[in-house]
């Protein structure tokens, strides 16, 4: 079963394709938008910008540190640079200039990490960004955005450009199902979306795991358990009001993310819950492990990132609530 099938969601195209289309729209609308790429434009889907606006596209090659530094310089000159590469390469190799040249300076640079999570599949663990939330979470001035479907990616790209300051936007190779209508997706940085109402518990997801959470909610509903589902598309600033309300009104929370549990979304939500309205919580994500190469959905199943895993966590959380 594909992610989103149980919830009746329509399949879609990969988020990186939607990102490329939205970025081209931005370039057409705003002459200050420029793109820097690490010789991966066919992978990051920035190639359309390269063809239509070659004077605003800079292929820096396999030199991530240089790419970040050049992007910082362009931002300081009044441009809006989008720095694009695979997340694992860009963040791990260029973390120092990201910290010094962009984060500390607070420059208006947009960092787009493609192929986030484990669902890029056969490229293997060296290319899988499973620590990007934690890495970017260590740079206090960065907004962190993780779209969950095509419509939210489209809105996220435009919101990223409009926000003044550093932004990290996670993209993905995997085709994510439609959660929102294509032309009607509420998207506000720092404001989570309630995509399903429920009174018995709350499941909070980001990225692909929002569709998995909706699948899990449909499965739980068959047992008479009604789960609220939140799309936490912004990890910083996090919607503390929505989290506190979920804890207070449903009495327990399950988080689900395609990322390491340590330093991920769930750990930050737990901090909010502890400070506002403590309730039982369970966490679905990667344990302290790197994954192997394989088919995307086989990897999700092997490493415990499926709707069924969310259902198991929900049962445990509801039982702990008493």
C-alpha positions as CSV (number, residue, x, y, z in Angstrom):
1,X,0.0,0.0,0.0
2,X,1.3,3.4,-1.0
3,X,1.4,6.3,1.5
4,X,-1.9,8.1,1.5
5,X,-3.9,5.2,0.0
6,X,-5.7,4.3,3.1
7,X,-6.8,7.9,3.6
8,X,-8.0,8.1,0.0
9,X,-5.4,10.7,-1.0
10,X,-4.6,11.1,-4.7
11,X,-1.0,10.2,-5.8
12,X,1.2,13.1,-7.0
13,X,4.5,13.9,-8.5
14,X,7.8,14.4,-6.6
15,X,8.1,17.5,-4.5
16,X,11.4,18.4,-6.2
17,X,9.5,18.8,-9.5
18,X,7.0,21.1,-7.8
19,X,9.9,23.1,-6.3
20,X,11.4,23.5,-9.8
21,X,8.2,24.8,-11.2
22,X,7.5,27.2,-8.3
23,X,11.1,28.5,-8.5
24,X,10.8,29.3,-12.2
25,X,7.6,31.3,-11.4
26,X,9.5,33.2,-8.8
27,X,12.3,34.1,-11.3
28,X,9.7,35.3,-13.8
29,X,8.0,37.5,-11.2
30,X,11.0,38.8,-9.3
31,X,14.3,39.8,-11.0
32,X,16.1,39.7,-7.7
33,X,15.8,36.0,-7.4
34,X,18.9,34.1,-8.4
35,X,19.8,30.4,-8.2
36,X,23.1,28.7,-7.2
37,X,23.4,25.0,-7.9
38,X,26.1,22.4,-7.2
39,X,26.1,20.8,-10.6
40,X,22.9,19.0,-9.8
41,X,20.3,21.0,-11.7
42,X,18.7,17.9,-13.2
43,X,18.4,16.4,-9.7
44,X,17.3,19.5,-7.8
45,X,15.0,20.5,-10.7
46,X,16.5,24.0,-11.2
47,X,17.4,23.2,-14.8
48,X,14.3,25.1,-16.1
49,X,15.7,28.3,-14.5
50,X,19.1,27.6,-16.1
51,X,17.5,27.4,-19.5
52,X,15.2,30.4,-19.2
53,X,17.4,32.7,-17.1
54,X,21.0,31.7,-17.7
55,X,22.3,35.1,-16.4
56,X,20.6,34.4,-13.0
57,X,21.8,30.8,-12.7
58,X,25.2,30.0,-11.3
59,X,26.6,26.4,-11.5
60,X,29.2,26.4,-8.8
61,X,30.1,22.8,-9.2
62,X,30.9,20.4,-6.4
63,X,32.1,23.2,-4.1
64,X,29.4,23.6,-1.5
65,X,31.3,25.9,0.8
66,X,32.0,28.3,-2.1
67,X,28.4,28.1,-3.2
68,X,27.2,29.2,0.3
69,X,29.7,32.0,0.5
70,X,28.8,33.3,-3.0
71,X,25.1,33.1,-2.0
72,X,25.8,35.2,1.1
73,X,27.6,37.8,-1.1
74,X,24.7,38.0,-3.5
75,X,22.3,38.4,-0.6
76,X,24.4,41.2,0.8
77,X,24.1,42.9,-2.6
78,X,20.3,42.8,-2.5
79,X,19.6,39.6,-4.4
80,X,17.5,36.8,-3.1
81,X,19.7,33.7,-3.7
82,X,18.3,30.2,-3.6
83,X,21.1,27.7,-2.9
84,X,20.2,24.2,-4.0
85,X,21.8,20.9,-3.7
86,X,21.2,17.5,-2.0
87,X,20.7,18.1,1.7
88,X,23.3,15.7,2.9
89,X,26.0,17.2,0.7
90,X,25.1,20.9,1.2
91,X,24.5,20.9,5.0
92,X,27.3,18.5,6.1
93,X,30.0,19.9,3.8
94,X,29.1,23.6,4.1
95,X,27.9,23.8,7.7
96,X,30.7,26.3,8.7
97,X,29.9,28.9,6.0
98,X,26.1,28.3,6.6
99,X,26.7,29.2,10.3
100,X,29.2,32.1,9.8
101,X,28.2,33.7,6.5
102,X,24.5,33.3,6.6
103,X,23.1,32.4,10.1
104,X,25.2,34.8,12.2
105,X,24.9,37.5,9.6
106,X,21.2,37.0,9.3
107,X,21.3,37.3,5.5
108,X,18.4,36.8,3.2
109,X,19.5,33.5,1.8
110,X,17.2,30.5,0.9
111,X,18.8,27.1,1.4
112,X,17.0,24.3,-0.4
113,X,18.0,20.8,0.6
114,X,16.8,18.2,-1.9
115,X,16.4,14.5,-1.3
116,X,15.6,14.8,2.4
117,X,15.0,11.7,4.4
118,X,15.5,8.0,3.5
119,X,13.0,7.8,0.6
120,X,15.6,8.6,-2.1
121,X,16.2,4.9,-1.7
122,X,18.9,3.3,-3.7
123,X,21.4,6.2,-3.4
124,X,22.2,4.9,0.0
125,X,23.0,6.3,3.4
126,X,25.8,8.8,2.3
127,X,23.2,10.7,0.3
128,X,20.3,10.5,2.8
129,X,19.7,13.6,4.9
130,X,18.4,12.2,8.2
131,X,20.0,14.8,10.4
132,X,19.0,18.0,8.5
133,X,16.4,19.2,11.0
134,X,19.0,18.9,13.8
135,X,21.7,20.6,11.9
136,X,19.6,23.5,10.8
137,X,18.0,23.6,14.3
138,X,21.5,24.5,15.5
139,X,21.5,27.7,13.5
140,X,19.1,30.0,15.5
141,X,18.2,32.5,12.8
142,X,17.1,29.9,10.2
143,X,13.4,29.3,9.5
144,X,12.9,25.6,8.8
145,X,10.1,24.6,6.4
146,X,9.1,21.0,5.5
147,X,6.2,20.8,3.0
148,X,4.0,17.8,3.0
149,X,2.5,17.7,-0.5
150,X,2.6,19.5,-3.9
151,X,0.3,22.3,-3.0
152,X,2.2,23.1,0.2
153,X,5.5,22.9,-1.6
154,X,4.3,25.5,-4.1
155,X,3.1,27.8,-1.3
156,X,6.3,27.2,0.7
157,X,8.5,28.3,-2.1
158,X,6.7,31.6,-2.4
159,X,6.5,32.1,1.3
160,X,10.2,31.3,1.6
161,X,11.0,34.1,-1.0
162,X,8.8,36.6,0.8
163,X,10.3,36.0,4.2
164,X,13.2,38.3,4.9
165,X,16.0,36.2,6.5
166,X,17.6,32.8,6.3
167,X,15.3,29.9,5.4
168,X,15.9,26.2,5.1
169,X,13.4,24.4,2.8
170,X,13.5,20.6,2.6
171,X,12.6,19.0,-0.8
172,X,12.2,15.4,-1.7
173,X,12.6,13.0,-4.6
174,X,9.5,10.9,-3.5
175,X,6.1,11.5,-5.0
176,X,3.9,12.7,-2.1
177,X,0.1,12.4,-2.3
178,X,-2.2,15.4,-2.4
179,X,-3.3,16.4,1.0
180,X,-4.6,19.8,-0.1
181,X,-6.4,21.0,-3.2
182,X,-3.9,22.3,-5.7
183,X,-5.2,25.9,-5.6
184,X,-6.3,26.0,-1.9
185,X,-3.5,25.2,0.6
186,X,-3.4,27.4,3.7
187,X,0.2,28.1,4.3
188,X,1.6,30.6,6.8
189,X,5.2,30.3,8.2
190,X,4.9,29.3,11.9
191,X,1.2,28.2,11.6
192,X,0.5,24.4,11.6
193,X,-2.5,23.1,9.7
194,X,-5.1,20.9,11.2
195,X,-5.8,18.4,8.4
196,X,-8.1,16.1,10.4
197,X,-10.1,16.7,13.5
198,X,-10.1,14.3,16.5
199,X,-10.7,14.1,20.2
200,X,-8.8,11.0,21.4
201,X,-5.2,11.9,20.5
202,X,-3.2,14.1,18.2
203,X,-0.7,12.9,15.5
204,X,1.8,15.6,14.4
205,X,3.7,15.0,11.3
206,X,5.8,16.8,8.7
207,X,6.7,16.0,5.1
208,X,5.8,12.6,3.9
209,X,4.7,11.5,7.4
210,X,1.6,13.8,7.3
211,X,0.1,11.5,4.7
212,X,1.2,8.5,6.7
213,X,-0.5,10.1,9.8
214,X,-3.7,10.5,7.8
215,X,-3.5,6.8,6.9
216,X,-3.0,5.9,10.5
217,X,-6.0,8.1,11.5
218,X,-8.2,6.3,9.1
219,X,-7.1,2.9,10.5
220,X,-7.6,4.1,14.1
221,X,-11.1,5.4,13.1
222,X,-12.1,1.9,12.2
223,X,-11.4,1.0,15.9
224,X,-13.4,3.9,17.2
225,X,-10.3,6.1,18.0
226,X,-10.5,9.6,16.5
227,X,-7.1,11.2,15.9
228,X,-6.5,14.8,15.2
229,X,-3.7,15.3,12.6
230,X,-1.5,18.3,12.4
231,X,0.7,19.2,9.5
232,X,3.7,20.9,11.2
233,X,5.1,22.3,8.0
234,X,7.3,24.8,9.9
235,X,9.7,23.4,12.4
236,X,10.9,26.9,13.4
237,X,9.2,29.0,14.4
238,X,7.0,26.2,15.7
239,X,3.3,26.6,16.3
240,X,3.3,26.3,20.1
241,X,-0.3,27.3,20.4
242,X,-1.5,24.4,18.2
243,X,0.7,22.0,20.1
244,X,-0.5,23.2,23.5
245,X,-4.1,23.1,22.3
246,X,-3.6,19.5,21.0
247,X,-2.2,18.4,24.3
248,X,-4.9,20.1,26.3
249,X,-7.8,19.0,24.1
250,X,-6.8,15.4,23.1
251,X,-4.7,14.4,26.1
252,X,-1.8,12.6,24.2
253,X,0.4,13.2,21.2
254,X,2.3,11.1,18.7
255,X,4.9,12.6,16.4
256,X,6.0,11.2,13.1
257,X,9.0,12.3,11.0
258,X,11.4,11.0,8.3
259,X,14.4,12.0,10.4
260,X,16.4,10.9,13.4
261,X,14.4,11.1,16.7
262,X,17.4,12.8,18.3
263,X,17.3,16.5,17.5
264,X,14.2,16.2,15.3
265,X,10.7,17.6,15.2
266,X,9.4,15.3,18.0
267,X,12.0,16.3,20.5
268,X,11.2,20.0,20.0
269,X,7.5,19.3,20.3
270,X,8.1,17.5,23.5
271,X,9.8,20.6,24.9
272,X,6.8,22.6,24.1
273,X,4.4,20.1,25.6
274,X,6.5,19.9,28.8
275,X,6.4,23.6,29.2
276,X,2.7,24.1,28.4
277,X,0.5,21.0,29.1
278,X,2.4,17.8,29.9
279,X,0.7,14.7,28.4
280,X,1.9,11.2,27.4
281,X,3.8,11.2,24.1
282,X,5.2,8.6,21.7
283,X,7.6,9.2,18.8
284,X,7.9,7.7,15.4
285,X,11.1,8.3,13.5
286,X,14.6,6.9,13.0
287,X,16.3,5.5,16.0
288,X,20.1,5.9,16.4
289,X,20.9,4.3,13.1
290,X,21.9,4.9,9.5
291,X,19.8,3.1,6.9
292,X,20.8,1.0,4.0
293,X,20.1,1.3,0.3
294,X,16.8,0.0,-1.0
295,X,13.4,0.7,-2.4
296,X,11.8,3.8,-0.7
297,X,8.7,2.1,0.8
298,X,10.7,-1.0,1.8
299,X,13.0,1.3,3.8
300,X,10.0,3.0,5.4
301,X,8.7,-0.3,6.5
302,X,12.0,-1.7,7.7
303,X,12.9,1.4,9.8
304,X,9.5,1.9,11.4
305,X,8.1,4.8,9.4
306,X,4.7,3.5,8.2
307,X,1.1,4.2,9.1
308,X,1.0,0.9,11.0
309,X,4.0,2.1,13.2
310,X,2.0,5.3,13.9
311,X,-1.0,3.2,14.9
312,X,1.1,1.1,17.3
313,X,2.5,4.3,18.9
314,X,-1.1,5.7,19.1
315,X,-2.3,2.7,20.9
316,X,0.5,3.0,23.4
317,X,-0.1,6.7,23.9
318,X,-3.8,6.3,24.4
319,X,-3.2,3.5,26.9
320,X,-0.8,5.7,28.8
321,X,-3.4,8.4,29.0
322,X,-5.7,6.1,30.8
